[in-house]
Amino acid sequence: MSAIPANRHPAYPVDEMFPARWSPRAFSDAPISEAQMLSLLEAARWAPSASNIQPWRLVWGLRGDAGFATIFDSLSAGNQVWAGKAAALVAVGSKSTRTTSSGEEVPNPTHAFDTGAAWASLAFQAHLSGFVTHGMGGFDKDKLSGALNVPQGHGLHAVIAIGHPGDPASLPEDLRNREVPSQRKALSAIAARGAFPV
């Protein structure tokens, strides 16, 4: 697990994994084994379960296999510049309905919220395991949904690149200049006692 970056300063006490985790684009060529990948997915499995509905769905591939190539092919050109060196790619989706006790399929309004908890669990397990992750919204949802045969009532939200930290010098100059942990808004900008923060 990496140390807290020098430019990050939590205002209140938190475990160091929270400010230490960030989303670089520089990956090394080192692979991740299937067992290591399954450990990360297991962490996502144990995320808060939304009344045990567990709506998240994860499709993954290791660099060099067909699943990785399928996911990579859907990425925007800007993301393809760097994500090809990742050891794994994961397409994150969810089921947008839930099955009632009577067997009826009804909308599940929190499916995306709950899936976010699963992604966070995976990201923190990856950080604890010495890996880095980078979530991406820049991909062709329709193209990837078709390629992965995403069924009716399900949808894709993001793609995650996972791998070992690499050398920022391997990135194009415009990305190299952005290869630093980002800051966060002040806590008062996102949380307020008894009122909605604005």
Legacy VTK file of the C-alpha trace (Angstrom):
# vtk DataFile Version 3.0
C-alpha trace
ASCII
DATASET POLYDATA
POINTS 198 float
0.000 0.000 0.000
1.368 3.406 -0.988
1.795 6.325 1.385
-0.422 9.395 1.388
0.704 11.715 -1.428
2.377 14.886 -0.197
-0.291 17.091 -1.780
-3.187 15.408 0.043
-4.113 16.507 3.545
-7.230 15.021 5.196
-9.011 17.572 7.375
-10.137 14.887 9.829
-8.691 11.508 10.855
-9.260 8.734 8.308
-7.437 5.533 7.463
-4.562 6.384 5.140
-5.899 4.159 2.363
-8.566 6.760 1.569
-6.291 9.703 0.691
-3.512 7.385 -0.538
-5.672 5.787 -3.254
-5.812 7.691 -6.524
-6.320 6.997 -10.230
-3.122 7.114 -12.293
-2.943 6.411 -16.007
0.620 5.087 -16.039
0.722 1.297 -15.783
3.675 -1.055 -15.978
3.621 -4.160 -18.182
3.489 -6.463 -15.143
0.559 -8.893 -15.273
-2.071 -9.718 -12.674
-2.860 -13.369 -12.112
-6.356 -14.786 -12.248
-6.170 -15.491 -8.509
-5.229 -11.872 -7.788
-8.069 -10.660 -9.978
-10.562 -12.918 -8.252
-9.489 -11.456 -4.916
-10.413 -7.970 -6.136
-13.749 -9.188 -7.463
-14.389 -10.939 -4.155
-14.090 -7.585 -2.402
-16.754 -6.189 -4.733
-18.932 -9.179 -3.898
-18.907 -8.182 -0.215
-19.999 -4.583 -0.789
-23.200 -3.404 0.941
-25.766 -5.617 -0.724
-28.909 -3.493 -1.203
-31.222 -5.809 0.762
-29.094 -8.615 -0.656
-30.168 -7.774 -4.204
-26.544 -7.270 -5.268
-27.411 -5.635 -8.611
-23.840 -5.129 -9.829
-22.437 -7.163 -12.709
-18.733 -7.252 -13.587
-17.214 -8.491 -16.852
-13.441 -8.724 -16.797
-10.492 -9.668 -18.935
-6.741 -9.947 -18.439
-4.412 -8.282 -20.933
-3.840 -10.668 -23.819
-7.199 -12.440 -23.692
-10.299 -11.882 -25.815
-12.309 -10.333 -23.000
-9.718 -7.598 -22.475
-9.629 -6.884 -26.216
-13.426 -6.611 -26.385
-13.572 -4.107 -23.545
-10.537 -2.180 -24.805
-12.084 -1.862 -28.269
-15.013 0.088 -26.799
-12.844 2.720 -25.083
-12.578 6.263 -26.386
-9.412 7.052 -28.331
-8.114 9.139 -25.431
-8.430 6.241 -23.017
-6.966 3.719 -25.456
-3.734 5.748 -25.465
-2.902 4.508 -21.945
-5.350 1.764 -20.900
-3.799 -0.897 -23.139
-0.945 -1.322 -20.667
-3.301 -2.132 -17.800
-3.151 -5.714 -16.583
-6.941 -6.047 -16.524
-10.071 -4.261 -17.668
-13.462 -4.580 -15.992
-16.795 -3.487 -17.429
-19.104 -2.439 -14.599
-22.842 -2.786 -15.027
-25.949 -3.482 -13.045
-29.416 -4.963 -13.183
-31.947 -2.130 -13.120
-34.832 -4.210 -11.764
-35.384 -6.409 -8.742
-37.528 -9.489 -8.225
-40.261 -9.134 -5.611
-41.268 -11.926 -3.232
-44.151 -12.686 -5.610
-41.764 -13.047 -8.560
-42.591 -9.730 -10.229
-39.822 -7.674 -11.838
-40.031 -4.048 -10.718
-37.646 -1.091 -11.088
-34.772 -0.917 -8.619
-34.091 2.815 -8.202
-30.832 2.304 -6.271
-29.080 -0.128 -8.632
-26.446 2.391 -9.760
-25.862 3.665 -6.209
-25.273 0.126 -4.953
-22.998 -0.693 -7.875
-20.861 2.311 -6.941
-20.276 0.706 -3.547
-19.055 -2.465 -5.269
-16.633 -0.499 -7.449
-15.294 1.345 -4.401
-14.767 -1.956 -2.595
-12.809 -3.308 -5.556
-10.747 -0.110 -5.797
-9.773 -0.151 -2.123
-8.907 -3.871 -2.192
-6.746 -3.198 -5.239
-4.984 -0.382 -3.390
-4.412 -2.586 -0.338
-2.977 -5.252 -2.666
-0.475 -2.863 -4.251
-2.373 -2.299 -7.497
-3.794 0.881 -8.995
-7.180 1.414 -10.615
-8.662 4.015 -12.915
-12.397 4.238 -13.615
-13.504 5.470 -17.034
-16.754 6.797 -18.401
-15.217 7.294 -21.843
-16.390 4.223 -23.726
-19.075 3.313 -26.267
-21.867 1.836 -24.132
-23.921 0.567 -27.052
-20.930 -1.081 -28.704
-19.762 -2.762 -25.519
-23.280 -3.790 -24.498
-23.696 -5.543 -27.830
-20.265 -7.178 -27.704
-20.888 -8.493 -24.176
-24.490 -9.541 -24.862
-25.776 -7.409 -21.989
-29.354 -8.601 -21.428
-32.526 -6.525 -21.255
-32.950 -4.782 -17.919
-29.221 -4.361 -17.432
-26.863 -1.524 -18.303
-23.205 -0.559 -18.231
-21.829 2.320 -16.174
-18.042 2.374 -16.460
-14.855 0.528 -17.338
-12.059 0.079 -14.805
-8.381 -0.313 -15.668
-6.371 -2.277 -13.100
-2.652 -2.916 -12.924
0.707 -2.190 -11.379
1.901 1.413 -11.098
4.045 2.482 -14.032
6.401 5.264 -15.047
4.617 8.545 -15.889
7.307 9.131 -18.518
5.617 6.421 -20.593
2.579 8.675 -21.104
2.122 11.343 -23.779
3.140 14.775 -22.504
-0.400 16.080 -22.000
-1.281 13.095 -19.799
2.094 13.085 -18.048
1.399 16.592 -16.774
-1.868 15.363 -15.231
-0.318 12.332 -13.541
-0.672 13.628 -9.982
-3.256 12.824 -7.299
-6.184 15.207 -7.575
-7.478 17.342 -4.751
-10.896 17.134 -3.118
-13.501 19.746 -2.352
-13.719 20.930 1.227
-15.915 18.732 3.400
-18.275 21.678 3.893
-18.902 21.746 0.131
-20.259 18.187 0.076
-21.698 17.598 3.569
-23.834 19.781 5.832
-25.624 19.054 9.067
-29.372 19.361 8.647
-29.304 21.074 5.254
-28.412 20.215 1.690
-24.921 21.531 0.851
-24.824 23.956 -2.060
LINES 1 199
198 0 1 2 3 4 5 6 7 8 9 10 11 12 13 14 15 16 17 18 19 20 21 22 23 24 25 26 27 28 29 30 31 32 33 34 35 36 37 38 39 40 41 42 43 44 45 46 47 48 49 50 51 52 53 54 55 56 57 58 59 60 61 62 63 64 65 66 67 68 69 70 71 72 73 74 75 76 77 78 79 80 81 82 83 84 85 86 87 88 89 90 91 92 93 94 95 96 97 98 99 100 101 102 103 104 105 106 107 108 109 110 111 112 113 114 115 116 117 118 119 120 121 122 123 124 125 126 127 128 129 130 131 132 133 134 135 136 137 138 139 140 141 142 143 144 145 146 147 148 149 150 151 152 153 154 155 156 157 158 159 160 161 162 163 164 165 166 167 168 169 170 171 172 173 174 175 176 177 178 179 180 181 182 183 184 185 186 187 188 189 190 191 192 193 194 195 196 197
